[in-house]
Amino acid sequence: MFLSVFDMFKVGIGPSSSHTMGPMVAAARFLDKMRAAPFSFAGLRASLHGSLAFTGVGHATDRATILGLAGFEPATYDADKAAKALAEIKATHQVTPEGLPALRFNPATDLVFDYDRALPGHANGMILMATDAQGDVILSQVYYSIGGGFVMTEEELAAGKATDEGAPVPFPFKSAAEMLEMARTSGKTIAGMKRANEVSRNGETNLKAGTARIWQVMNDCIDRGLTSDGTLPGGLQVKRRAKAIHEALLAERGLNLTPPHSINDWMSAYAMAVNEENAAGGQVVTAPTNGAAGVVPAVLRYYLDHVPGASKSHVEDFLLTAAAIGGLVKYNASISGAEAGCQAEVGSASAMAAAGLCAVMGGTPAQVENAAEIALEHHLGMTCDPVKGLVQVPCIERNGLGAIKAVSAASLALRGDGTHLVPLDACIETMRQTGEDMSAKYKETSLGGLAVNVPNC
């Protein structure tokens, strides 16, 4: 099993990897399908199902789908160009993707939120359709946005877990147990094995440049969030808080009366800065999702800015270790809030961050696995119930607490020798089972929990 570090960490846009980035990626794939087809197309239609319908407006799924059908993609997204394109589409009722003729598309009638019909493969389902001059559908495809910006067709999903058809990698672990055994026999760290896998596929230069860019985008996102204020879009009137918290923390520096637990506020400020940017539709990195995008950057920034002896040379090891753990969770369970609740998003992110921090602070592979297990274990059962379908409440604060748990988990693991009762594999399987048993109203549909018990208008 091989999932690249660049699969787990993807540059994209807010507010949701599954509800914003995924539909945009699906639209790009559908345009490619149209370009390869022998038909003459005249129009487009789309329908959103399940969680994409119920919380689509709050997650900007409609906007992402429209822009995706116009040719926009998450990694190269330009906000100013997107705003102009949306205005033109609403005025002209057509899109003009590159390599295709002008296509009829009226967002008011050709994009349908289907609240009644869930698609069988996944909670995040959508159907994209292309029509001829008479308006008849001549090409269609069902897509599922399965979390973290990953998209599969219904055929790919029905075939089971995606098989990796690339060249073999040196350390193809599919479980934490295999990962630890390979580390033991090879004498390599988890980051070392992950690095060998990445280099075997994409080369060392691409790895170094890619991980440097991932951290740069993460860090820039923190900095933007720490210097921005105002009210977040969506109607809840949620005020940005990261800037004020950060300014208060800076003012307290050097004061003897500052309590030790203020370090938690630093971590929360870093994480909230990212998720406030995400909620505003800014550029973020999936880590492993947008809804949980603040945890890994916050813990890495905490390490660099607050831990004595920290070195930027360890950033790549942190990201590689975190990606290894995230890959195990995705392969054996889920990173999708619509599939398994927030335990799959912030829980996974916290496990990834705990593993990364433990690794760069000198932890053995066994201690790293222990750190990931501790962090994930204490997110088990966490629901995804965003108020008004927005990735704001409780999502923004939840990232701060996920970062704090990650640091605590890494610290506990480093105090031990790596032996512990619950293996990470058992914890991941428990999370999968819990997600299966969880009521759909607690899985990103905003039909239960805080979403119905908190006034949202």
N, C-alpha and C positions, 0 to 999 in steps of 0.2 A: 504494500500500500504506500503510495506516495502522494501527498498533498503538499504543494510548494508553500514556502513562507509567503509567497506573493499571492497564493490562493486565500490564505488566512488573513493577510493584511493587504487590502485593496484600497487604493485612493478612490474616493467617490464623493457623493454629496448627501446631505441630510434631507429629511429627518430619519429615513429608515433604509437599511440595506435590503430587507425583504420586500418592503412596500414601495420604495422609491427606486433604488438602484436596480433591483431585480426586474421590475416591469420595463425599465428603460433598456436593460440588457436583452430581455425577451424581444422587445420591439426591434432592436438592432439585428437580432438573429432572424426575425421574420422578414425584415427587409432583404437580408442576404438570401433567404429562401426564395423571395420573389424575384430577385435579380437572376437567380439560377433557373427559374421556371420558364417554360416556353409560351406562357400566356401573355395576353395584352390586358393590363390592369387599368382600371379607371377610378377605383375608390378603395377605402379602408373602413373597417369596423372593428370594434373591440368590446368584449364583455368581461367584467371583473366578478369573481365569485369568492364565497367564503370570507375569510378575514380581509382579503383585498377589497371586498365590497363594504363590509361593516365598518372598517376603520380606514378606508381608502382616502376619504377626503382629508381627514386629520393627518394622514401620512403623505399627502401630496401624490397619491398613486395616479390620480387622473392627470395631473400635470406631467408626471414622469412618463406616462404612457403616450400622451400627446407629443411630448418632445422627443421621445424615443422613435415614434413613427415619423417624425420630421428629420431624423438622422442624428440626434444628439446621443452621446454616450457618457457614462459617469466619469471615466478617467480623464476625458478632455473637455468636461463641461465648462461652459463660459456663461456666467449668470446674466451678463448684459445681452449677449446674443440670444440667450433663451427667452428673456423678457420680450425682445423685439419679435422673435419667431412666434411666440404665443399670441401676441397682439395681431400679427398678420394672419395666423391661422383662424382666429376667431372672426376676423373681418372678411377673409376670402373664402373660408370653409374649404381649404385645401392645404395639403402638405406637399413639399417638393424635395424629397430625399434624393441624395446624389445617386445617379445611375438608374433612376426610374422617372417616368413621366409625372407631371403634376397629378396628384390623386385627390379625389373628393374626400373630405373628412370634416364633418361638422361636429365639434365636440359635444354639442347639446343633444344630438340625436344618435350619433354614431359611436359614442362611448357609453355603455350601459353598466350600471351598478346592479347586478343581479343578486338580490338578497335572498331569493327563494331557492336557488339551485346551487348547492355546493358540488364541486367537482370531486371525484372519488380519490384522486391520488394524493392530495395534500390540501391543507387549509388555505394555502395561498395559490389559487388557480386563476388563470385567465385564458380567454380564447381570442386569438387575433385572426382576422378574416380579410381577404382581398376580393374585390368584386370587379365584374366586367362593366361595360358601358350601360347595360340594362339594370345593373344593381344586383345581379345574382352573384352569390359567393362561389368563386372558382378555385380558391385556395384558402385553407384554414389550418391552424395549428393550436393545440392546447399546450400551454406552458405552465410550469409550476415554479414559483420562487421559493426555494427551500431553505432560505436563511443565509445571511452573510453575503448577499449578492450572487449566490449560486443559483443557476437556472437550469431546469431540465425540461425536455419535452415529455409528453405523456408516454411516448414509446421508450425513452431513456429511463424514465422512472419505473415503468413496468418491467424493464429488463433487470431490475435490482440495482444494487450498489454499482456505481460506475466503475468499470474495470480500467485499470491504468495500462494503456497500451504502449507507453513509451519504453525506452531502453531500461533494463534492470538497474536498480540502484544498489549501492553497497550494503545498506542497512534498511531492508523493507519491513520494519516492524508494524504490526497491525494492532498490537495491544501493549499496555504498559509492562506486562510480564515479559513479552518478547523484547521490548526496548531495554529493560534492565538486564536481561540475559546477554543481549548483544553488547551492551556497555561493559558488562563483566568480562566477557571473553575477548573483546577488542581492546579494553583498557581506555576507551574513548569516553568523553563526556557526552551527554545528550546533544549538546550544541555541536560537538565534534562530529557525531554521526549524522546529524541533520545537515551540517555543512557539506560533508562528503556526498550526501544524496543530492543536494542542490547543485554542487559543482559538477557532478557527473551528468547532469541534465543541461545546465545553463551556463556553466563556466564560472570561474572565480571572479572575473571582472564584473560580470552582470550581477552576481550576488552582492558584491561590495557596493556597487553603485545603487542597486535596488534597495538594499536595507538602509543605506544612508539616506535615500530619498524618503523612504517610509518614515524614518525617525524625524526627518526635517519637516515633513507635512504634519506629523503628530505634534511636534514641538511648536510649530508655527500656529497650529490650531489652539494650543494652550495659551500662547501669548495673545492671540486675538481675543480669546474669551476673557482673559484677565484684564483687558483694556477696553472692553465694550460694555455698555450698559443700555438701559431702555427696557421695553416690554417685548416679550416674544410673541410672534404671530400665532393666530389660531383662535383667539376669542376668550381664552382663560385669563388673560391679563396677568400672566406670570412674569414677574420682574426678574431680570438677570441679577444674580447675586455674587458671582465669582469675583468681579472687579472690587466690590466693596469689601468682601472678606479678605481679599489679597492686600488691599490697601491698609486695612486694619492690622493685618499680620505684619506688614512691613513697618508700620508705626510702632509696634510692640517689640521689634527686634532690639536686643541688647538690654531690655528691662529685666531686672532681677525678679520681678513679680510675675513674669510670664509663666503660666503653668506648663508642665511637661506635655500634657495631653494636647497642647496647641498644635503639635505636629500632625494630629488628625485633621485639623482645620486646613493645614497646608495641602494635604493629600486631597481633601474634599474640594478645595478651591481649584486645584489642577483638574480633577475629574469633572467637576461641574462646569468649568470653563469650556471643556471640549463638548459636553452635551448641551450646553446652551448654544454653542455654535451649530451643533447638529440640528437642534430644534429650530434654528433660524434658517436652515437650508444651506449652511456653509459647507466648505470642503473639510472632510474628515477621512479617517482611515478605518475601515471595518476592523474590529479587534475583539472578537471575530465578527461582530455585527455593528451597525450604527447605534442601536439602542444601548449597547454596552461599550461604545467606542472610547469612553473616558477612562476606564479602569487601567488598562495596560500603559497608556501614556502617563497617567498620573503616578503610577508606581515607578516607572522608569525615570520620570522627572524627580520624584522623591529621592531615588537612589543617587542620581547625579548631583542634586543640589544640597542634599542633607546628610548623606552617609559619608563619614570620613574614609578617605582612600578610594572613593569612587573614581572611575576612569571612563571617558567616552569610548575608549578602545573596547569596552565590554558591551557596548550597545548591541552589536551584532549577535553576540552570544545570548544576550537577553531575549532578543526577538526570535532567534532560532529555537531556543528552548521553549519559549511560549508557543511558537507555531507547532512544535512537535506535540505538545499537550493538546492544543486546540484541534489538531488533526485527528488525534485519538478520539476526542469527544465527538467530533463531526462524523467520523467513520462508524463509530459504535453506538451512537445515540443521536443527538441533534444539537444544533446551535440556533434553532429557530424558535422564537417565542410563540409563533402561531401553531407550532407542533408540540412543544413541551413546556410552555410557560417561560417565565423569566429565569428560572433555574438554568435553562439552556443558553441564555444570553449573558446576563451578569454573572451567573454561577460559573459558566465556562470561562468568561473573561477573568474572573478572580483567580481561578485555577491556573490559567495561563500566566497571569502576572506574578502569582506566588512562586511558580516554578522558575520564571525568569529571574526574579530577585534572588531566590535561593541559589541559583546557579552562579550568578555574578558575585555573590558573597562567599563563594567557595564551597558550596554544598556538593556533596557526592550525588551521583545519579539516584541512589536510594533516598537521600534526603529531598531531592527535587521532586521525586514521585510522591513522597510523603506530603510535601508542601502543597502540591496540586490537589491531593486527595482531601486534605484538611479544608482548603478553601472551597472546593466543590461540595463537600459533605454538608457544610453549614449554609448552603443555599438550596438544598433539596426541598422540593415542594413549593418553591417560590412561584407565585402566579404572575401573569402578565395582564394587567388590567388598567391600561392607560386611560385617564380621564379624558373624555371627549375624543378618544382615539388619537390624541396628540402624544408625541414622545417627549413629554414634559413632566407630568405628575403621575406616578412617583419616580419616573425614569431618571431624571437629572440627579436628585439626591441619592438614588439607589446606586449610581456609579461611584459616588464618594464613599459610601459604606462598603461597596465591593472592593475598592482600593484598600481601605483600612483593613478589611478581613484578609486581603491578600498579603499585606505586610505582616500581619499577626501570624498567619499560617506559615509564611517563610521563616519567621523568627522562631516559632515553636519547632519547626522541622530542624532548624539548625542547632537547636538545643538538644536534639536527640541524635541517634546514630542511624536513623533511617528505618528501623524496625517499627512496625505498627500493626494494629489488628485488622483494619479495613483496607484492602488493596485498592488502588485507584481504579482498576478494572471493575471491581465490584461496585464502587461508587458510581461510575459511569453507567453501568447496567441498571443500577437502582434509579438513576435519573431518567433513563429511557423508559423504564416501567412506570415510574411515577407520571411521566408525561403522557403515556398511553392511557392511564387511569384518570387523569385530570379532566374535569368537565370542560367542554369547549368554551363555555362562557368565561373561563379564566385563562384562555389562550389567545390573547391579542384581539379578541372580538369586541372588547369594551361592553360586554353584556353582563358582567358581574363584578364583584369586589368594589374597589374604590370608584370604578367607572360609573357605578349606579348609586353609590352611597354619598358621593360628593357632588354638590350642585356644580354644574358645568356650563352655566350660561348666565 
